[in-house]
């Protein structure tokens, strides 16, 4: 099967998708719970942490 020669595959550089890779310290018990929940609902750890963070940011109240 011949592919057209003018088709260009465009790729973004890593990190240019609006996401940032960071390092965070987290208690082992908390991480275990995150992993347990993620497995139960079939989400990745990363997906679940992002959902939890977004929820926390939207619902936090600073006094």
Phi and psi restraints in degrees (range 20) as a CNS / XPLOR table:
assign (resid 1 and name C) (resid 2 and name N)
       (resid 2 and name CA) (resid 2 and name C) 1.0 -89.4 20.0 2
assign (resid 2 and name N) (resid 2 and name CA)
       (resid 2 and name C) (resid 3 and name N) 1.0 129.9 20.0 2
assign (resid 2 and name C) (resid 3 and name N)
       (resid 3 and name CA) (resid 3 and name C) 1.0 -96.4 20.0 2
assign (resid 3 and name N) (resid 3 and name CA)
       (resid 3 and name C) (resid 4 and name N) 1.0 145.8 20.0 2
assign (resid 3 and name C) (resid 4 and name N)
       (resid 4 and name CA) (resid 4 and name C) 1.0 -60.1 20.0 2
assign (resid 4 and name N) (resid 4 and name CA)
       (resid 4 and name C) (resid 5 and name N) 1.0 138.3 20.0 2
assign (resid 4 and name C) (resid 5 and name N)
       (resid 5 and name CA) (resid 5 and name C) 1.0 -76.4 20.0 2
assign (resid 5 and name N) (resid 5 and name CA)
       (resid 5 and name C) (resid 6 and name N) 1.0 -17.7 20.0 2
assign (resid 5 and name C) (resid 6 and name N)
       (resid 6 and name CA) (resid 6 and name C) 1.0 -88.3 20.0 2
assign (resid 6 and name N) (resid 6 and name CA)
       (resid 6 and name C) (resid 7 and name N) 1.0 -4.0 20.0 2
assign (resid 6 and name C) (resid 7 and name N)
       (resid 7 and name CA) (resid 7 and name C) 1.0 -71.2 20.0 2
assign (resid 7 and name N) (resid 7 and name CA)
       (resid 7 and name C) (resid 8 and name N) 1.0 127.1 20.0 2
assign (resid 7 and name C) (resid 8 and name N)
       (resid 8 and name CA) (resid 8 and name C) 1.0 -109.0 20.0 2
assign (resid 8 and name N) (resid 8 and name CA)
       (resid 8 and name C) (resid 9 and name N) 1.0 131.8 20.0 2
assign (resid 8 and name C) (resid 9 and name N)
       (resid 9 and name CA) (resid 9 and name C) 1.0 -92.5 20.0 2
assign (resid 9 and name N) (resid 9 and name CA)
       (resid 9 and name C) (resid 10 and name N) 1.0 112.6 20.0 2
assign (resid 9 and name C) (resid 10 and name N)
       (resid 10 and name CA) (resid 10 and name C) 1.0 -99.5 20.0 2
assign (resid 10 and name N) (resid 10 and name CA)
       (resid 10 and name C) (resid 11 and name N) 1.0 126.5 20.0 2
assign (resid 10 and name C) (resid 11 and name N)
       (resid 11 and name CA) (resid 11 and name C) 1.0 -122.5 20.0 2
assign (resid 11 and name N) (resid 11 and name CA)
       (resid 11 and name C) (resid 12 and name N) 1.0 140.6 20.0 2
assign (resid 11 and name C) (resid 12 and name N)
       (resid 12 and name CA) (resid 12 and name C) 1.0 -88.4 20.0 2
assign (resid 12 and name N) (resid 12 and name CA)
       (resid 12 and name C) (resid 13 and name N) 1.0 148.6 20.0 2
assign (resid 12 and name C) (resid 13 and name N)
       (resid 13 and name CA) (resid 13 and name C) 1.0 -66.7 20.0 2
assign (resid 13 and name N) (resid 13 and name CA)
       (resid 13 and name C) (resid 14 and name N) 1.0 146.4 20.0 2
assign (resid 13 and name C) (resid 14 and name N)
       (resid 14 and name CA) (resid 14 and name C) 1.0 -57.8 20.0 2
assign (resid 14 and name N) (resid 14 and name CA)
       (resid 14 and name C) (resid 15 and name N) 1.0 135.9 20.0 2
assign (resid 14 and name C) (resid 15 and name N)
       (resid 15 and name CA) (resid 15 and name C) 1.0 93.6 20.0 2
assign (resid 15 and name N) (resid 15 and name CA)
       (resid 15 and name C) (resid 16 and name N) 1.0 -6.5 20.0 2
assign (resid 15 and name C) (resid 16 and name N)
       (resid 16 and name CA) (resid 16 and name C) 1.0 -102.2 20.0 2
assign (resid 16 and name N) (resid 16 and name CA)
       (resid 16 and name C) (resid 17 and name N) 1.0 24.7 20.0 2
assign (resid 16 and name C) (resid 17 and name N)
       (resid 17 and name CA) (resid 17 and name C) 1.0 -106.5 20.0 2
assign (resid 17 and name N) (resid 17 and name CA)
       (resid 17 and name C) (resid 18 and name N) 1.0 13.0 20.0 2
assign (resid 17 and name C) (resid 18 and name N)
       (resid 18 and name CA) (resid 18 and name C) 1.0 89.5 20.0 2
assign (resid 18 and name N) (resid 18 and name CA)
       (resid 18 and name C) (resid 19 and name N) 1.0 -4.0 20.0 2
assign (resid 18 and name C) (resid 19 and name N)
       (resid 19 and name CA) (resid 19 and name C) 1.0 -105.1 20.0 2
assign (resid 19 and name N) (resid 19 and name CA)
       (resid 19 and name C) (resid 20 and name N) 1.0 153.8 20.0 2
assign (resid 19 and name C) (resid 20 and name N)
       (resid 20 and name CA) (resid 20 and name C) 1.0 -130.0 20.0 2
assign (resid 20 and name N) (resid 20 and name CA)
       (resid 20 and name C) (resid 21 and name N) 1.0 134.6 20.0 2
assign (resid 20 and name C) (resid 21 and name N)
       (resid 21 and name CA) (resid 21 and name C) 1.0 -86.5 20.0 2
assign (resid 21 and name N) (resid 21 and name CA)
       (resid 21 and name C) (resid 22 and name N) 1.0 128.9 20.0 2
assign (resid 21 and name C) (resid 22 and name N)
       (resid 22 and name CA) (resid 22 and name C) 1.0 -133.3 20.0 2
assign (resid 22 and name N) (resid 22 and name CA)
       (resid 22 and name C) (resid 23 and name N) 1.0 167.5 20.0 2
assign (resid 22 and name C) (resid 23 and name N)
       (resid 23 and name CA) (resid 23 and name C) 1.0 -113.8 20.0 2
assign (resid 23 and name N) (resid 23 and name CA)
       (resid 23 and name C) (resid 24 and name N) 1.0 134.0 20.0 2
assign (resid 23 and name C) (resid 24 and name N)
       (resid 24 and name CA) (resid 24 and name C) 1.0 -134.0 20.0 2
assign (resid 24 and name N) (resid 24 and name CA)
       (resid 24 and name C) (resid 25 and name N) 1.0 138.8 20.0 2
assign (resid 24 and name C) (resid 25 and name N)
       (resid 25 and name CA) (resid 25 and name C) 1.0 -89.7 20.0 2
assign (resid 25 and name N) (resid 25 and name CA)
       (resid 25 and name C) (resid 26 and name N) 1.0 134.5 20.0 2
assign (resid 25 and name C) (resid 26 and name N)
       (resid 26 and name CA) (resid 26 and name C) 1.0 -142.7 20.0 2
assign (resid 26 and name N) (resid 26 and name CA)
       (resid 26 and name C) (resid 27 and name N) 1.0 142.9 20.0 2
assign (resid 26 and name C) (resid 27 and name N)
       (resid 27 and name CA) (resid 27 and name C) 1.0 -63.7 20.0 2
assign (resid 27 and name N) (resid 27 and name CA)
       (resid 27 and name C) (resid 28 and name N) 1.0 143.5 20.0 2
assign (resid 27 and name C) (resid 28 and name N)
       (resid 28 and name CA) (resid 28 and name C) 1.0 -58.7 20.0 2
assign (resid 28 and name N) (resid 28 and name CA)
       (resid 28 and name C) (resid 29 and name N) 1.0 -40.3 20.0 2
assign (resid 28 and name C) (resid 29 and name N)
       (resid 29 and name CA) (resid 29 and name C) 1.0 -63.0 20.0 2
assign (resid 29 and name N) (resid 29 and name CA)
       (resid 29 and name C) (resid 30 and name N) 1.0 -41.2 20.0 2
assign (resid 29 and name C) (resid 30 and name N)
       (resid 30 and name CA) (resid 30 and name C) 1.0 -65.0 20.0 2
assign (resid 30 and name N) (resid 30 and name CA)
       (resid 30 and name C) (resid 31 and name N) 1.0 -43.9 20.0 2
assign (resid 30 and name C) (resid 31 and name N)
       (resid 31 and name CA) (resid 31 and name C) 1.0 -63.9 20.0 2
assign (resid 31 and name N) (resid 31 and name CA)
       (resid 31 and name C) (resid 32 and name N) 1.0 -39.5 20.0 2
assign (resid 31 and name C) (resid 32 and name N)
       (resid 32 and name CA) (resid 32 and name C) 1.0 -61.4 20.0 2
assign (resid 32 and name N) (resid 32 and name CA)
       (resid 32 and name C) (resid 33 and name N) 1.0 -41.0 20.0 2
assign (resid 32 and name C) (resid 33 and name N)
       (resid 33 and name CA) (resid 33 and name C) 1.0 -66.7 20.0 2
assign (resid 33 and name N) (resid 33 and name CA)
       (resid 33 and name C) (resid 34 and name N) 1.0 -42.2 20.0 2
assign (resid 33 and name C) (resid 34 and name N)
       (resid 34 and name CA) (resid 34 and name C) 1.0 -59.6 20.0 2
assign (resid 34 and name N) (resid 34 and name CA)
       (resid 34 and name C) (resid 35 and name N) 1.0 -46.7 20.0 2
assign (resid 34 and name C) (resid 35 and name N)
       (resid 35 and name CA) (resid 35 and name C) 1.0 -62.4 20.0 2
assign (resid 35 and name N) (resid 35 and name CA)
       (resid 35 and name C) (resid 36 and name N) 1.0 -40.4 20.0 2
assign (resid 35 and name C) (resid 36 and name N)
       (resid 36 and name CA) (resid 36 and name C) 1.0 -63.1 20.0 2
assign (resid 36 and name N) (resid 36 and name CA)
       (resid 36 and name C) (resid 37 and name N) 1.0 -47.9 20.0 2
assign (resid 36 and name C) (resid 37 and name N)
       (resid 37 and name CA) (resid 37 and name C) 1.0 -64.7 20.0 2
assign (resid 37 and name N) (resid 37 and name CA)
       (resid 37 and name C) (resid 38 and name N) 1.0 -44.7 20.0 2
assign (resid 37 and name C) (resid 38 and name N)
       (resid 38 and name CA) (resid 38 and name C) 1.0 -58.1 20.0 2
assign (resid 38 and name N) (resid 38 and name CA)
       (resid 38 and name C) (resid 39 and name N) 1.0 -43.1 20.0 2
assign (resid 38 and name C) (resid 39 and name N)
       (resid 39 and name CA) (resid 39 and name C) 1.0 -65.3 20.0 2
assign (resid 39 and name N) (resid 39 and name CA)
       (resid 39 and name C) (resid 40 and name N) 1.0 -41.6 20.0 2
assign (resid 39 and name C) (resid 40 and name N)
       (resid 40 and name CA) (resid 40 and name C) 1.0 -62.8 20.0 2
assign (resid 40 and name N) (resid 40 and name CA)
       (resid 40 and name C) (resid 41 and name N) 1.0 -37.9 20.0 2
assign (resid 40 and name C) (resid 41 and name N)
       (resid 41 and name CA) (resid 41 and name C) 1.0 -101.4 20.0 2
assign (resid 41 and name N) (resid 41 and name CA)
       (resid 41 and name C) (resid 42 and name N) 1.0 6.3 20.0 2
assign (resid 41 and name C) (resid 42 and name N)
       (resid 42 and name CA) (resid 42 and name C) 1.0 60.9 20.0 2
assign (resid 42 and name N) (resid 42 and name CA)
       (resid 42 and name C) (resid 43 and name N) 1.0 46.2 20.0 2
assign (resid 42 and name C) (resid 43 and name N)
       (resid 43 and name CA) (resid 43 and name C) 1.0 -115.9 20.0 2
assign (resid 43 and name N) (resid 43 and name CA)
       (resid 43 and name C) (resid 44 and name N) 1.0 157.4 20.0 2
assign (resid 43 and name C) (resid 44 and name N)
       (resid 44 and name CA) (resid 44 and name C) 1.0 -78.0 20.0 2
assign (resid 44 and name N) (resid 44 and name CA)
       (resid 44 and name C) (resid 45 and name N) 1.0 160.3 20.0 2
assign (resid 44 and name C) (resid 45 and name N)
       (resid 45 and name CA) (resid 45 and name C) 1.0 -56.2 20.0 2
assign (resid 45 and name N) (resid 45 and name CA)
       (resid 45 and name C) (resid 46 and name N) 1.0 -45.2 20.0 2
assign (resid 45 and name C) (resid 46 and name N)
       (resid 46 and name CA) (resid 46 and name C) 1.0 -59.9 20.0 2
assign (resid 46 and name N) (resid 46 and name CA)
       (resid 46 and name C) (resid 47 and name N) 1.0 -46.2 20.0 2
assign (resid 46 and name C) (resid 47 and name N)
       (resid 47 and name CA) (resid 47 and name C) 1.0 -59.7 20.0 2
assign (resid 47 and name N) (resid 47 and name CA)
       (resid 47 and name C) (resid 48 and name N) 1.0 -46.4 20.0 2
assign (resid 47 and name C) (resid 48 and name N)
       (resid 48 and name CA) (resid 48 and name C) 1.0 -65.2 20.0 2
assign (resid 48 and name N) (resid 48 and name CA)
       (resid 48 and name C) (resid 49 and name N) 1.0 -43.9 20.0 2
assign (resid 48 and name C) (resid 49 and name N)
       (resid 49 and name CA) (resid 49 and name C) 1.0 -60.6 20.0 2
assign (resid 49 and name N) (resid 49 and name CA)
       (resid 49 and name C) (resid 50 and name N) 1.0 -41.7 20.0 2
assign (resid 49 and name C) (resid 50 and name N)
       (resid 50 and name CA) (resid 50 and name C) 1.0 -64.3 20.0 2
assign (resid 50 and name N) (resid 50 and name CA)
       (resid 50 and name C) (resid 51 and name N) 1.0 -39.6 20.0 2
assign (resid 50 and name C) (resid 51 and name N)
       (resid 51 and name CA) (resid 51 and name C) 1.0 -63.2 20.0 2
assign (resid 51 and name N) (resid 51 and name CA)
       (resid 51 and name C) (resid 52 and name N) 1.0 -45.5 20.0 2
assign (resid 51 and name C) (resid 52 and name N)
       (resid 52 and name CA) (resid 52 and name C) 1.0 -63.0 20.0 2
assign (resid 52 and name N) (resid 52 and name CA)
       (resid 52 and name C) (resid 53 and name N) 1.0 -43.4 20.0 2
assign (resid 52 and name C) (resid 53 and name N)
       (resid 53 and name CA) (resid 53 and name C) 1.0 -64.5 20.0 2
assign (resid 53 and name N) (resid 53 and name CA)
       (resid 53 and name C) (resid 54 and name N) 1.0 -44.4 20.0 2
assign (resid 53 and name C) (resid 54 and name N)
       (resid 54 and name CA) (resid 54 and name C) 1.0 -61.0 20.0 2
assign (resid 54 and name N) (resid 54 and name CA)
       (resid 54 and name C) (resid 55 and name N) 1.0 -42.4 20.0 2
assign (resid 54 and name C) (resid 55 and name N)
       (resid 55 and name CA) (resid 55 and name C) 1.0 -62.7 20.0 2
assign (resid 55 and name N) (resid 55 and name CA)
       (resid 55 and name C) (resid 56 and name N) 1.0 -45.9 20.0 2
assign (resid 55 and name C) (resid 56 and name N)
       (resid 56 and name CA) (resid 56 and name C) 1.0 -61.1 20.0 2
assign (resid 56 and name N) (resid 56 and name CA)
       (resid 56 and name C) (resid 57 and name N) 1.0 -41.9 20.0 2
assign (resid 56 and name C) (resid 57 and name N)
       (resid 57 and name CA) (resid 57 and name C) 1.0 -65.2 20.0 2
assign (resid 57 and name N) (resid 57 and name CA)
       (resid 57 and name C) (resid 58 and name N) 1.0 -39.9 20.0 2
assign (resid 57 and name C) (resid 58 and name N)
       (resid 58 and name CA) (resid 58 and name C) 1.0 -73.0 20.0 2
assign (resid 58 and name N) (resid 58 and name CA)
       (resid 58 and name C) (resid 59 and name N) 1.0 -25.1 20.0 2
assign (resid 58 and name C) (resid 59 and name N)
       (resid 59 and name CA) (resid 59 and name C) 1.0 -111.0 20.0 2
assign (resid 59 and name N) (resid 59 and name CA)
       (resid 59 and name C) (resid 60 and name N) 1.0 0.7 20.0 2
assign (resid 59 and name C) (resid 60 and name N)
       (resid 60 and name CA) (resid 60 and name C) 1.0 -71.5 20.0 2
assign (resid 60 and name N) (resid 60 and name CA)
       (resid 60 and name C) (resid 61 and name N) 1.0 143.7 20.0 2
assign (resid 60 and name C) (resid 61 and name N)
       (resid 61 and name CA) (resid 61 and name C) 1.0 -127.0 20.0 2
assign (resid 61 and name N) (resid 61 and name CA)
       (resid 61 and name C) (resid 62 and name N) 1.0 119.8 20.0 2
assign (resid 61 and name C) (resid 62 and name N)
       (resid 62 and name CA) (resid 62 and name C) 1.0 -98.6 20.0 2
assign (resid 62 and name N) (resid 62 and name CA)
       (resid 62 and name C) (resid 63 and name N) 1.0 127.6 20.0 2
